Amino acid sequence: MEVYCTRPHCQRPQNYFSDLDDSTTLKTVTQKYCTSCGMPLILRNRYLPIKLLGKGGFGAAFLAIDRDTPKMRQCVVKQFQPIGNLTTEALAKARVLFIQEAGVLEELGHEHQQIPDLFAFFPITVPSLQPGQQDEFFYLVQEFIDGQTLETELLQEGKFSEIGVTQILTEILPVLQFIHDKGIIHRDIKPSNIMRRRDGKLFLLDFGAVKQITNTPGISTGSTGIYSLGFAPPEQMSGGQVFPSTDLYALAVTLITLLTGEEAATLFDTYTNEWKWQHKAKVSQRLADILDKMLLPAASQRFQSAVEVLEVLSPPPPTKLQPATPPPPQPIQSPAPVPQPPAQTPVPVKPAFSTWEILAGAAFSGFEGTLIAIALFSVVKNPIVTLAVAIVILTGLIFAQTRRWLERFDFLILPGISLAILFFVPFLRSGLLLQQVVILAFASALVAVAAASLFRLIYKLIYLFF
């Protein structure tokens, strides 16, 4: 098993221990140390970091396993790692924010299903690389969300549609209202801090820049200067007081970057002090007006709560016509049952196919389709019938992929079974050697991948210009 060292600036952080591949040893070993810097690797004698997920301004995040759980649950370990030469005051403020993140996650994670849970928070003191000194590191452990951020989706899939952006609004706004009702402002909403799990559910991440709202006299509610450039509104950039509409502004910037596929800085006109984005996106005027109001420079001019945005976003209920004069009195009767409209259930949103899934599916279809065609021709000896039947079967395979009935390991299992059948039943090879069959199948897979890439490129060009 590979275990990742969490000491900042370690020269060789990857460590491999073959004995940890045994689950019994993994659960009972007392400690392992980095072979490069001597840093303890099993954090709090429980968590084993196995991969670096990323680094930010105030910390690093690692994918880890919790060996104290029956199924070795995966989790995220975040370590406080300030970058740059911070002043003593800035370092202390950053440490407070990191500790505050743990407190916020503990309060919110268990109460809302779209905020990751907090599992643990602890400091570790270890001998420094400088003789005679000690280093103290802070860690928090939280729920691992298996999915992709909206930033990654944008890079892989291209610009979002109005439907996709509306779905993000309807899912994230209730989360924002929940944290605002708790007196908390996120203050760092951006595409990389919204994660879509593999089942399509959206999660709000990275509460490292949160600040609680307080009306206590003598306590400042100003910004601490922790934000992402381009997404923060004027009041946050100037270090002033922040509001719920501060988060709404950042959410709107997030959405217009997804709609246009461009960075926030390129969409803001510094000469007119306005956002110029509508000509680069295809959206209805209604949605454009909602986003523009969320983007107004003055906090008082924007929507004041996430609920207000949801109310405007939802269509108004139909009005009932009232009679001009009251009807004459009628005998008292039991009221007839009034038919109720059917309840509207939300349509489940399936995660979009990533580029590698499309190309893997194309390779699978080409490879498996060739094997099926060779076997069919050996049986029917008629090229026309073989082609027709192969097309029907291939269409069924492609349909099964679109419904996600076939994916991942199925792409390896089915061709493997087909090759095994052709190996043990030479009659089905149409007189070809097994090596020739494999070469033909791989060639078909490469052609299918090339065709899929070409059609995907053509589709993106058509969508971009039309």
DRENKE-84018 format. One record per residue (C-alpha): residue in one letter; x negated, y, z. Coordinates in steps of 0.1 Angstrom, whole numbers, padded with zeros to 4 digits, always signed. Layout:
% DRENKE-84018
aXYZ;...
//
This chain:
% DRENKE-84018
m+0000+0000+0000;e-0012+0035-0008;v-0009+0060+0021;y-0014+0097+0015;c-0035+0119+0039;t-0017+0150+0050;r-0048+0170+0061;p-0050+0202+0039;h-0079+0202+0014;c-0088+0165+0020;q-0111+0156-0008;r-0096+0121-0014;p-0062+0120+0001;q-0051+0087-0015;n-0059+0057+0007;y-0052+0020-0002;f-0048-0007+0024;s-0040-0042+0011;d-0030-0055+0045;l-0001-0030+0046;d+0015-0048+0017;d+0026-0074+0043;s+0057-0061+0060;t+0048-0078+0093;t+0014-0060+0094;l+0030-0028+0083;k+0054-0028+0112;t+0028-0038+0139;v-0005-0021+0129;t-0013+0006+0155;q-0029+0032+0132;k-0047+0038+0100;y-0072+0066+0093;c-0081+0085+0061;t-0113+0070+0046;s-0124+0105+0035;c-0117+0129+0065;g-0106+0106+0094;m-0070+0121+0096;p-0045+0097+0113;l-0022+0085+0085;i+0008+0070+0104;l+0025+0101+0117;r+0039+0097+0152;n+0031+0060+0149;r+0061+0057+0126;y+0061+0076+0093;l+0037+0067+0064;p+0034+0093+0037;i+0030+0076+0003;k+0033+0104-0022;l+0028+0142-0024;l+0061+0157-0036;g+0049+0193-0039;k+0035+0224-0021;g+0050+0258-0014;g+0040+0290+0003;f+0043+0276+0038;g+0041+0239+0035;a+0037+0206+0017;a+0063+0179+0013;f+0055+0142+0011;l+0077+0111+0003;a+0073+0088+0033;i+0087+0055+0047;d+0100+0051+0082;r+0086+0017+0094;d+0109+0018+0125;t+0140+0012+0103;p+0151-0022+0092;k+0149-0014+0055;m+0119+0009+0056;r+0141+0039+0049;q+0125+0066+0026;c+0124+0101+0040;v+0107+0135+0033;v+0080+0147+0056;k+0073+0184+0054;q+0041+0198+0069;f+0035+0234+0079;q+0006+0244+0056;p+0003+0282+0051;i-0014+0292+0018;g-0038+0322+0016;n-0055+0343+0041;l-0026+0353+0064;t-0029+0377+0092;t-0023+0366+0127;e+0011+0382+0127;a+0021+0367+0094;l+0009+0333+0105;a+0030+0334+0137;k+0060+0346+0117;a+0056+0317+0092;r+0053+0292+0120;v+0085+0306+0136;l+0103+0302+0102;f+0091+0266+0099;i+0103+0258+0134;q+0135+0276+0127;e+0141+0255+0096;a+0140+0224+0118;g+0166+0239+0141;v+0188+0249+0113;l+0186+0214+0097;e+0194+0198+0131;e+0225+0221+0134;l+0238+0218+0098;g+0226+0185+0084;h+0248+0163+0105;e+0278+0186+0099;h+0278+0189+0061;q+0272+0161+0037;q+0255+0184+0011;i+0227+0195+0034;p+0199+0170+0042;d+0198+0155+0077;l+0170+0162+0101;f+0155+0130+0115;a+0125+0143+0136;f+0104+0174+0144;f+0070+0171+0161;p+0035+0186+0163;i+0002+0166+0160;t-0031+0177+0174;v-0062+0161+0157;p-0100+0167+0158;s-0109+0194+0133;l-0135+0189+0106;q-0154+0217+0124;p-0173+0201+0154;g-0158+0208+0188;q-0125+0222+0175;q-0089+0209+0173;d-0063+0214+0145;e-0026+0215+0152;f-0001+0205+0125;f+0037+0208+0126;y+0059+0182+0108;l+0096+0178+0102;v+0112+0147+0088;q+0144+0149+0068;e+0167+0129+0046;f+0154+0120+0011;i+0177+0129-0017;d+0170+0107-0047;g+0176+0129-0077;q+0165+0159-0097;t+0165+0197-0090;l+0184+0220-0114;e+0150+0234-0124;t+0139+0199-0136;e+0172+0194-0153;l+0168+0227-0172;l+0133+0217-0184;q+0144+0182-0195;e+0179+0189-0209;g+0179+0225-0219;k+0205+0252-0213;f+0235+0245-0192;s+0271+0248-0205;e+0298+0269-0190;i+0314+0237-0176;g+0282+0227-0160;v+0277+0261-0144;t+0313+0262-0132;q+0308+0228-0116;i+0277+0241-0097;l+0297+0271-0085;t+0326+0250-0072;e+0302+0226-0053;i+0277+0251-0039;l+0300+0279-0029;p+0317+0258-0001;v+0282+0249+0012;l+0273+0286+0013;q+0306+0295+0031;f+0298+0268+0056;i+0264+0281+0065;h+0276+0318+0065;d+0304+0308+0089;k+0276+0295+0111;g+0259+0330+0110;i+0231+0318+0087;i+0218+0332+0054;h+0197+0309+0032;r+0178+0337+0015;d+0159+0315-0010;i+0185+0301-0035;k+0170+0292-0068;p+0172+0262-0093;s+0144+0243-0075;n+0163+0245-0042;i+0195+0228-0055;m+0192+0190-0060;r+0215+0168-0080;r+0216+0133-0065;r+0218+0104-0090;d+0256+0101-0083;g+0261+0137-0094;k+0265+0153-0059;l+0247+0186-0054;f+0226+0194-0023;l+0213+0227-0010;l+0176+0223+0000;d+0148+0242+0017;f+0161+0262+0046;g+0126+0274+0054;a+0136+0310+0047;v+0168+0311+0066;k+0177+0339+0090;q+0205+0340+0115;i+0228+0370+0115;t+0230+0387+0148;n+0248+0418+0161;t+0229+0418+0194;p+0217+0454+0201;g+0180+0459+0197;i+0175+0428+0175;s+0166+0436+0139;t+0185+0418+0111;g+0161+0429+0084;s+0144+0406+0059;t+0111+0390+0068;g+0098+0392+0032;i+0103+0355+0026;y+0120+0352-0008;s+0115+0341-0045;l+0106+0370-0068;g+0133+0376-0094;f+0161+0359-0074;a+0162+0383-0044;p+0185+0413-0044;p+0173+0449-0037;e+0181+0449+0000;q+0160+0418+0005;m+0131+0430-0017;s+0129+0462+0004;g+0129+0444+0037;g+0163+0456+0047;q+0193+0439+0063;v+0206+0408+0045;f+0242+0397+0041;p+0262+0367+0027;s+0264+0386-0006;t+0226+0383-0006;d+0229+0346-0012;l+0257+0352-0038;y+0233+0374-0057;a+0206+0348-0058;l+0231+0321-0068;a+0242+0343-0097;v+0206+0348-0109;t+0202+0310-0106;l+0232+0304-0129;i+0222+0329-0156;t+0188+0313-0158;l+0205+0280-0163;l+0229+0294-0189;t+0201+0312-0209;g+0172+0289-0203;e+0150+0319-0196;e+0131+0331-0165;a+0149+0357-0143;a+0123+0384-0150;t+0130+0384-0187;l+0167+0389-0181;f+0164+0421-0160;d+0161+0454-0177;t+0139+0476-0154;y+0147+0507-0175;t+0184+0506-0169;n+0182+0486-0137;e+0207+0461-0151;w+0209+0424-0159;k+0211+0418-0197;w+0220+0381-0202;q+0254+0377-0218;h+0241+0379-0254;k+0219+0349-0247;a+0246+0326-0233;k+0279+0312-0245;v+0304+0318-0217;s+0339+0332-0214;q+0344+0368-0204;r+0361+0357-0172;l+0330+0338-0160;a+0307+0366-0172;d+0327+0392-0152;i+0324+0370-0120;l+0286+0366-0124;d+0282+0403-0132;k+0300+0413-0100;m+0278+0389-0080;l+0248+0407-0096;l+0257+0442-0087;p+0227+0461-0070;a+0246+0473-0039;a+0255+0446-0014;s+0289+0463-0007;q+0299+0462-0044;r+0296+0424-0047;f+0319+0397-0035;q+0316+0397+0003;s+0320+0359+0008;a+0318+0327-0011;v+0356+0322-0005;e+0363+0354-0025;v+0343+0340-0055;l+0362+0307-0053;e+0395+0325-0052;v+0387+0344-0084;l+0372+0314-0100;s+0404+0293-0095;p+0433+0300-0117;p+0462+0319-0100;p+0493+0298-0090;p+0523+0301-0114;t+0548+0328-0103;k+0584+0318-0096;l+0612+0339-0111;q+0638+0351-0085;p+0674+0357-0095;a+0686+0393-0097;t+0716+0387-0075;p+0722+0361-0049;p+0744+0331-0061;p+0778+0326-0045;p+0778+0305-0013;q+0779+0267-0019;p+0790+0239+0003;i+0762+0227+0025;q+0747+0196+0010;s+0716+0176+0015;p+0689+0192-0005;a+0679+0172-0036;p+0643+0161-0036;v+0621+0185-0055;p+0596+0168-0078;q+0561+0176-0069;p+0534+0180-0095;p+0509+0152-0094;a+0478+0158-0072;q+0448+0169-0092;t+0418+0148-0084;p+0384+0160-0093;v+0369+0144-0123;p+0337+0127-0113;v+0307+0142-0129;k+0281+0117-0141;p+0245+0128-0141;a+0233+0137-0175;f+0210+0113-0194;s+0174+0123-0191;t+0150+0123-0220;w+0133+0091-0210;e+0166+0073-0206;i+0176+0083-0241;l+0143+0072-0256;a+0143+0040-0235;g+0178+0032-0247;a+0168+0037-0283;a+0138+0014-0280;f+0160-0012-0263;s+0187-0010-0290;g+0161-0013-0318;f+0142-0042-0302;e+0173-0062-0291;g+0192-0055-0324;t+0163-0070-0344;l+0162-0101-0323;i+0200-0105-0327;a+0198-0100-0364;i+0171-0126-0369;a+0190-0152-0348;l+0223-0145-0367;f+0206-0148-0401;s+0192-0182-0391;v+0228-0194-0384;v+0250-0179-0411;k+0224-0175-0439;n+0244-0146-0453;p+0227-0111-0451;i+0260-0092-0454;v+0277-0111-0426;t+0246-0109-0405;l+0244-0071-0410;a+0281-0066-0401;v+0280-0088-0370;a+0247-0072-0359;i+0261-0037-0363;v+0292-0046-0342;i+0269-0061-0314;l+0246-0031-0316;t+0275-0007-0313;g+0286-0026-0282;l+0251-0023-0266;i+0250+0014-0273;f+0285+0019-0258;a+0275-0001-0227;q+0245+0023-0223;t+0268+0054-0226;r+0290+0040-0198;r+0258+0032-0178;w+0267-0005-0177;l+0232-0012-0190;e+0202+0008-0178;r+0167+0005-0162;f+0159-0032-0156;d+0185-0044-0181;f+0163-0029-0208;l+0137-0055-0199;i+0158-0084-0188;l+0180-0088-0220;p+0151-0087-0245;g+0132-0110-0223;i+0160-0136-0223;s+0164-0132-0261;l+0126-0138-0267;a+0128-0168-0244;i+0156-0183-0265;l+0137-0177-0297;f+0106-0193-0282;f+0124-0225-0271;v+0147-0227-0302;p+0124-0222-0333;f+0154-0228-0356;l+0167-0193-0347;r+0136-0175-0359;s+0145-0178-0397;g+0112-0195-0404;l+0092-0167-0388;l+0064-0172-0363;l+0071-0159-0328;q+0043-0133-0332;q+0060-0120-0364;v+0093-0118-0346;v+0078-0097-0318;i+0060-0074-0343;l+0093-0068-0362;a+0112-0061-0330;f+0085-0036-0317;a+0085-0019-0351;s+0123-0015-0350;a+0120-0001-0315;l+0095+0025-0326;v+0117+0035-0355;a+0147+0038-0332;v+0127+0060-0308;a+0116+0082-0337;a+0151+0085-0350;a+0165+0094-0315;s+0138+0120-0310;l+0146+0135-0344;f+0183+0137-0339;r+0178+0151-0304;l+0155+0179-0319;i+0181+0187-0346;y+0209+0188-0320;k+0189+0213-0298;l+0181+0235-0328;i+0218+0236-0339;y+0229+0244-0303;l+0202+0271-0300;f+0211+0289-0333;f+0249+0283-0335;
//
